[in-house]
Amino acid sequence: MAKKKKVVSAVDIRKFSAGTNLFFNIFLGIFAFTCVVPFVFIIILSLTKESDITLYGYQFWPKHWTLASYTYLTGMGGQVGKSFLISVIVTVVGTIMSSTFTSTYAYAISRRDFDYKKFFTVFALISMLFTPGMVPNYLVVTQMLHLKDSIWALILPASFGVFNVLIMRTFFLTNIPESIIESARIDGASELKIFRSIVVPLAVPGIATISLFSALGYWNDWFNAMLYTDSPDVTPLQYLLVKIQNNITMLTQQAAQGGSTMAAGTEIPSEGMRFAVVVVATLPIALTYPFFQKYFVKGMTVGGVKG
């Protein structure tokens, strides 16, 4: 009697042996450790006394701990808190607007029955490849839109990214089955209802990805603030930190030349300030990663189409 052949499933093929699985776990653990340690080291250095950095260099466990660098930051009164709030508002509002504009534009040019999809695709590509430059952008924002010293000057210029449009267009083409959309149209659903009720839930991983890109761009942006804002009421955190760092550098140079007006014995934490600025600028956006990470590993259309 012939032996029955064992059927090997795709899941069995993708399985690793115990040794291979252990190797990859150790490798990824080491990789994750090397990613976290530099940031922890920066936090430690920001809490190190300035004289210790000068005498002993960078140490994982300093001889003296201090909050002098953060005291300098908080010594500006309520400006740091106000700038932090401005950055949060710009990041949240800008990310929502950017994700909305990007998703709707990408969905339109990804549909095969949209007559002008080629025109709008080429239009987007041209605007990415041939940018007008800084001077025309400045004139549009300040002279035409009159957004000088306005929070919208920090939001609108970055509210539409062609690169994110191309990502979402590819996502819609490869992960949104046409049969689902056709079925919804047969049932009488409008394009807006299809997009809101069917496409968006299936596209959450893609939208989360471009939202993270947009949030990083808005949070780290200080150049637009330098161009379009002079008022401290609309100064974002990143630009404020740049100005603080420049002031610390200037005070350090004056102290080295003997022309500083600071009180005797006052220590300027120039090195510690650099690390404190990195911590303040990086920590809030780093804490948002866990909220986006869970969407990256989800299946997009599993079970979406039967038969």
FENDAFEN-V927796 format. One record per backbone hydrogen bond with DSSP energy under -1.0 kcal/mol. NH is the residue of the N-H (numbers start at 1). CO is the residue of the C=O. If there is no record, write none. Layout:
NH;CO  NH;CO
//
This chain:
13;9  14;10  21;17  22;18  23;19  24;20  25;21  26;22  27;23  28;24  29;25  30;26  31;27  32;28  33;29  34;30  35;31  36;32  37;33  40;36  41;37  42;38  43;39  44;40  45;41  46;42  48;45  49;64  53;49  54;50  55;51  56;52  57;53  66;47  71;67  72;68  73;69  74;70  75;71  76;73  79;76  82;78  83;79  84;80  85;81  86;82  87;83  88;84  89;85  90;86  91;87  92;88  93;89  94;90  95;91  96;92  97;93  98;94  99;95  100;96  101;97  102;98  103;99  104;100  105;101  106;102  107;103  108;104  109;105  114;111  117;114  120;116  121;117  122;118  123;119  124;120  125;121  126;122  127;123  128;124  129;125  130;126  137;133  138;134  139;135  140;136  141;137  142;138  143;139  144;139  145;140  147;141  149;228  150;147  153;150  154;151  156;152  159;156  165;161  166;162  167;163  168;164  169;165  170;166  171;167  172;168  173;169  174;170  175;171  176;172  181;177  182;178  183;179  184;180  185;181  186;182  187;183  188;185  189;184  194;190  195;191  196;192  197;193  198;194  199;194  200;195  202;198  203;199  207;203  208;204  209;205  210;206  211;207  212;208  213;209  214;210  215;211  216;212  217;213  218;214  219;215  220;216  226;222  227;223  228;224  229;225  234;231  235;232  237;83  240;236  241;237  242;238  243;239  244;240  245;241  246;242  247;243  248;244  249;245  250;246  251;247  252;248  253;249  254;250  255;251  256;252  257;253  259;254  266;263  270;268  273;269  274;270  275;271  276;272  277;273  278;274  279;275  280;276  281;277  282;278  283;279  286;282  287;283  293;289  295;292  296;293  304;301
//
